Amino acid sequence: MGRFFRVNIFGESHGESVGVNIDGCPAGLPLVLEDFLPDLERRKGGMQKGTTPRKEDDLPIFKSGLFNNFSTGAPITILFENNNTRSGDYEKQRAVPRPSHADFVAHKKFGGFEDFRGGGSFSARLTVGLVAAGVIAKKILGDVVISSSILEIGGEADLDKGLQKAIEAKDSIGGIVECRVSGLPVGLGEPFGTP
C-alpha cells in the first residue's frame, strides 16, 4: 500500500510470526517501543467482548531501519511473534469453510496450498502490522489528530445490545464507524489514479 510511504504486511496467523515492512520513513524520526504500546493494546484480541479469544503479547521486534531509537531512512521491518496458536482447531475447515471468512476463497485461489491455520495470510492477526505502520505514520504527520468511534453495531445505537444480539445469534454483523481527522495540511495526498 502507498507510494511514498509504502507498507507491506506479511506472515500467516499460525506461522512463526507476522510483520510489516515500511519503506519511505524519513531518517531521524524518534521511535521507541513505548510509542507502539497504546495502539497495539487497543487492537489486541482476547480483551474485549465479541473479539477473538486469542491472546498474544504483540510486542514489536524491530529488525531493521532503527538505530539508537531513531529511524535510519532504510526500510523498517517489525516482527510480531505468534505464540498462542491451536492449529488443530482448523482441520475441520478443510471440509467446511467458516462463513464470512476467506477460507473457501483462499482454497480456490491457491488450489489447496494455502496455510489454512487460523485463516493463514487472510487472518485479522496481520492487522497488527497495519497498526504498527499507523503508529509511525501518525508520528510523521505530527499535529494531525485522528479519532474514530463506533456509532452503530448491527443497526443498534446501543453498542452492547447490538454486539450481544450478534453473539447470541452466533453471527457476524456490520456496523458504522466514524473517523475524523483534524489539522491535516492542505494538499496532502493524491487523487485516485495519480501515477
Protein Blocks (a to p, Z undefined) as FASTA:
>chain_A
ZZklccddeddfklmbdcdddehiaehiacdfklmmmmmmmmpghkaghiafbdcfkiac
dfbhpaehiaehiacddddddfbdcfklmmmmmmmccehiaklmmmmmnnopacfeghij
mbfklmmmmmmmmmmmmmmnomaccddddfbgghiablmlmmmmmmmnopacdddddddd
ehiaehiacdehiZZ
